[in-house]
Amino acid sequence: MRVAFTIDDLPLWPMSYPPEGYTADGIVTSIRAALREHEIHGVYAFSNAWPLDKHPEMAKILDDWVADGHHIANHTCHHIELPDVSADAFIADIDAAEDRLAPWLDKAPLKLFRHPLCHWGETPDKLARVNAHLKLRGLTPVDVTSWAYEWTWNRAYRNALDAQDDAALSFVKSSFLDFAVSQLRHDMLAAEHWFGEPVVGITLGHNVPFFADIASDYFGRLKDEGVVFTALEEALSGPMQSAVGSVVSKDFLVLQQKLAAAAGQTIPKFPEDQIAIHAKIVEMAKGQTG
């Protein structure tokens, strides 16, 4: 399996501050170290600009990311979702991010954009207007073919940390690594079936405490399972890219699932052997919102 890893929401997880014992800079520093350890290069971080106005010192997080040979891309200024706002408001937020993040965006070899939550809007007119604006700005939209759902594991992890429950912490960590492998295989097979040929997948992580702590084990486990991490450019040159932003979708789905839903078909979100595990993690995560 050939996969391009990306990350969303630098420099700070949207509208949420790290818990005690973690900092925004520390979280990203840990992820950078894991990428360096596993020789994963040129990773695009789809970034929001809003934290920089409240915390100018967080510019260092973006500086350090780029200094490591990685890249910054546009993820809107305020992490707003297209179904929730007008086309004009969404376009203005794209442009605000272009302006505020320019010192880092300008250093990237590609000008890229990712919709928050990968939502493509709820009306054809709204989506068409945004697509036209992205083209005008020279921005290539980038979607995702596989999620590891590490944000849900993050909430379960934080509950286990708060409870000082070592057994729960061990389960959260081990279950995530098993889930991540099974989920990636499931999504890669679904994408290959949908597009009629093998594809280079696009996956991602988020700058949350759990992913910072598990990233090295995650990358190592995927490599042990035969995953080859490759440049995002390779995925964007494949058969998937022309489909990005091609259908209205306000649901939380990866690329091939959105396309299937628009065609009246369903691709299961989870592999059958992981449904119960995911449900258990959801239960363990209750009450935790960060």
C-alpha positions in Angstrom: 0.0 0.0 0.0 1.3 3.4 -1.0 0.1 6.2 1.2 0.6 10.0 1.4 0.4 11.1 5.0 -1.0 14.6 5.7 -1.9 16.4 8.9 -4.7 18.9 9.6 -5.2 21.9 11.9 -1.8 23.2 12.7 -0.8 25.1 14.7 -3.7 24.4 17.2 -6.5 21.9 17.3 -9.6 24.0 16.4 -10.9 26.1 19.2 -9.6 23.8 21.8 -6.5 24.2 24.0 -4.2 21.3 25.1 -4.9 19.7 28.5 -2.5 19.9 31.4 0.9 18.4 30.5 0.7 19.3 26.8 1.3 22.4 24.7 0.5 23.1 21.1 4.2 23.3 20.4 5.0 20.2 22.3 2.4 18.2 20.5 3.6 19.2 17.0 7.2 18.7 18.1 6.5 15.1 19.0 4.8 14.5 15.7 7.7 16.1 13.8 10.1 13.8 15.7 8.1 10.7 14.7 8.1 11.7 11.1 11.9 12.3 11.3 12.4 8.9 12.9 10.5 7.1 10.2 11.9 9.2 7.4 8.6 10.5 6.2 9.3 13.7 4.3 7.5 16.7 2.7 4.3 16.3 4.7 1.6 18.9 4.0 0.0 20.4 7.1 -3.4 21.9 6.3 -3.5 24.8 8.6 -5.8 27.4 10.1 -4.8 31.0 10.7 -7.0 31.9 13.6 -4.6 30.9 16.4 -1.9 33.3 15.1 -4.0 36.3 16.0 -4.6 35.2 19.6 -1.2 33.6 20.0 1.4 35.1 17.7 4.1 32.9 19.3 2.5 29.9 17.6 4.1 31.1 14.4 7.1 29.2 15.6 5.1 25.9 15.2 4.8 26.6 11.5 8.4 27.8 11.2 9.7 24.6 12.7 7.4 22.5 10.5 8.8 24.1 7.4 12.3 24.0 8.7 12.0 20.2 8.9 11.2 20.1 5.2 7.5 19.9 5.5 4.9 22.2 3.9 1.9 24.3 4.9 -1.4 24.4 3.0 -4.7 26.2 3.4 -7.5 24.8 5.6 -9.5 28.1 5.9 -8.8 30.7 8.5 -11.3 29.8 11.2 -12.0 26.1 10.4 -15.5 26.9 9.2 -17.5 24.2 7.3 -19.0 25.0 3.9 -22.5 23.6 4.8 -22.7 26.0 7.8 -22.0 29.3 6.0 -22.7 31.1 2.7 -20.4 30.7 -0.2 -19.3 34.3 0.2 -18.3 33.8 3.8 -16.4 30.6 3.0 -14.5 32.2 0.2 -13.6 35.1 2.4 -12.3 32.7 5.0 -10.1 30.9 2.4 -8.7 34.3 1.3 -8.1 35.3 4.9 -6.0 32.2 5.4 -4.1 32.8 2.2 -3.2 36.2 3.4 -2.3 35.3 7.0 -0.5 32.1 6.2 1.4 33.6 3.2 4.9 33.4 4.7 4.6 29.6 5.0 2.2 28.9 2.0 4.6 30.6 -0.3 7.4 28.2 0.5 5.4 25.1 -0.4 5.9 23.6 -3.9 2.1 23.2 -4.3 -0.8 25.5 -3.5 -3.3 23.2 -1.8 -6.6 23.5 0.1 -8.6 21.1 2.2 -12.2 21.6 3.2 -12.7 21.4 7.0 -14.2 18.0 7.8 -13.9 17.3 4.1 -17.4 18.7 3.6 -18.2 19.8 0.0 -21.3 21.8 0.8 -25.0 21.1 0.6 -26.0 22.8 -2.7 -24.5 22.5 -6.2 -24.4 26.3 -6.6 -22.4 26.8 -3.4 -19.9 24.1 -4.3 -19.5 25.4 -7.8 -18.8 28.9 -6.6 -16.1 27.6 -4.1 -14.6 25.4 -6.8 -14.4 28.3 -9.2 -12.7 30.4 -6.5 -10.2 27.7 -5.7 -9.3 27.6 -9.4 -9.0 31.4 -9.5 -6.6 31.4 -6.6 -4.6 28.5 -8.1 -5.5 26.2 -5.2 -5.8 22.4 -5.7 -8.4 20.8 -3.4 -7.1 17.8 -1.5 -9.4 15.1 0.0 -8.8 12.0 2.2 -9.2 8.3 1.4 -8.7 7.0 4.9 -9.1 8.3 8.4 -7.7 6.6 11.5 -10.3 8.3 13.8 -7.5 9.2 16.2 -9.6 12.1 17.5 -12.0 9.7 19.0 -9.2 7.6 20.6 -7.8 11.0 21.8 -10.9 11.5 23.9 -10.8 8.0 25.3 -7.1 8.5 26.0 -7.7 11.7 27.9 -10.4 10.1 30.0 -8.1 7.3 30.9 -5.3 9.8 31.7 -7.7 11.7 34.0 -8.7 8.5 35.7 -5.1 7.3 36.0 -6.4 4.0 34.6 -3.4 2.1 33.3 -5.5 -0.8 31.9 -7.6 1.6 29.9 -4.5 3.5 28.6 -3.0 0.2 27.4 -6.2 -0.8 25.7 -6.6 2.6 24.0 -3.1 2.4 22.6 -3.1 -1.2 21.4 -6.6 -1.1 20.0 -5.7 2.0 18.0 -2.7 0.4 16.3 -4.8 -2.7 15.3 -7.7 -0.5 14.2 -5.5 1.8 12.1 -4.1 -1.1 10.1 -7.4 -2.7 9.5 -9.1 0.6 8.7 -6.4 1.6 6.2 -6.7 -1.8 4.4 -10.5 -1.5 4.3 -10.3 2.0 2.9 -7.6 1.3 0.3 -9.5 -1.7 -1.0 -12.7 0.3 -1.2 -10.9 3.1 -3.1 -9.3 0.6 -5.5 -12.7 -1.0 -6.2 -14.4 2.4 -6.7 -11.7 3.8 -9.1 -11.1 0.5 -10.8 -7.4 0.5 -10.2 -4.8 0.6 -7.4 -4.5 4.1 -5.9 -2.1 6.0 -3.8 -4.1 6.7 -0.6 -4.2 9.9 1.3 -4.5 9.7 5.1 -4.0 12.1 7.9 -3.5 12.8 11.6 -4.4 15.6 13.8 -2.4 17.6 16.4 -4.0 16.1 19.4 -2.3 14.7 22.5 -3.0 11.1 21.8 -1.6 11.3 18.3 1.5 13.0 19.5 2.1 10.2 22.0 1.3 7.3 19.5 2.6 8.7 16.2 6.0 6.9 16.2 4.3 3.6 17.0 1.6 4.3 14.4 4.1 5.0 11.6 6.2 2.0 12.6 3.2 -0.3 12.7 2.0 0.7 9.3 5.5 0.3 7.8 5.7 -3.2 9.4 2.4 -4.0 7.6 3.9 -3.0 4.3 2.8 0.6 4.0 5.1 2.8 1.9 4.8 6.4 2.7 5.1 8.5 -0.4 4.8 12.2 -1.5 1.4 13.7 -1.7 2.2 14.7 -5.3 2.0 11.1 -6.3 -1.5 10.7 -4.9 -2.6 14.0 -6.6 -1.4 12.7 -10.0 -3.6 9.6 -9.8 -7.2 8.8 -10.9 -8.8 10.2 -7.7 -7.9 13.8 -8.0 -10.4 14.7 -10.8 -13.3 13.5 -8.5 -12.4 15.9 -5.6 -15.2 18.4 -5.1 -17.2 16.8 -7.9 -20.4 16.1 -5.9 -22.3 17.8 -3.1 -21.6 16.3 0.2 -22.2 17.6 3.7 -21.6 14.2 5.4 -18.5 13.2 7.2 -17.1 10.7 4.7 -13.9 10.0 2.9 -13.5 10.5 -0.8 -14.8 7.2 -2.2 -17.6 7.1 0.3 -18.8 10.5 -0.8 -18.8 9.5 -4.4 -20.6 6.3 -3.7 -23.2 8.0 -1.7 -23.9 10.5 -4.5 -24.4 7.5 -6.8 -26.9 5.9 -4.4 -24.5 3.3 -3.1 -22.9 2.7 0.3 -19.4 1.9 1.3 -19.2 0.8 4.9 -17.2 3.2 7.1 -15.5 0.6 9.1 -14.2 -2.9 8.5 -16.5 -5.5 10.1 -13.9 -6.8 12.5 -13.4 -3.3 14.0 -17.0 -2.1 14.4 -17.2 -3.3 18.0 -13.8 -1.9 18.9 -14.7 1.5 17.5 -18.0 1.4 19.5 -16.1 0.6 22.7 -13.7 3.6 22.2 -16.7 5.9 21.5 -18.1 4.7 24.8 -14.8 5.3 26.6 -14.6 8.8 25.0 -18.0 10.0 26.4 -17.9 13.3 28.2 -14.6 14.4 26.7 -15.0 17.1 24.0 -11.4 18.3 23.5 
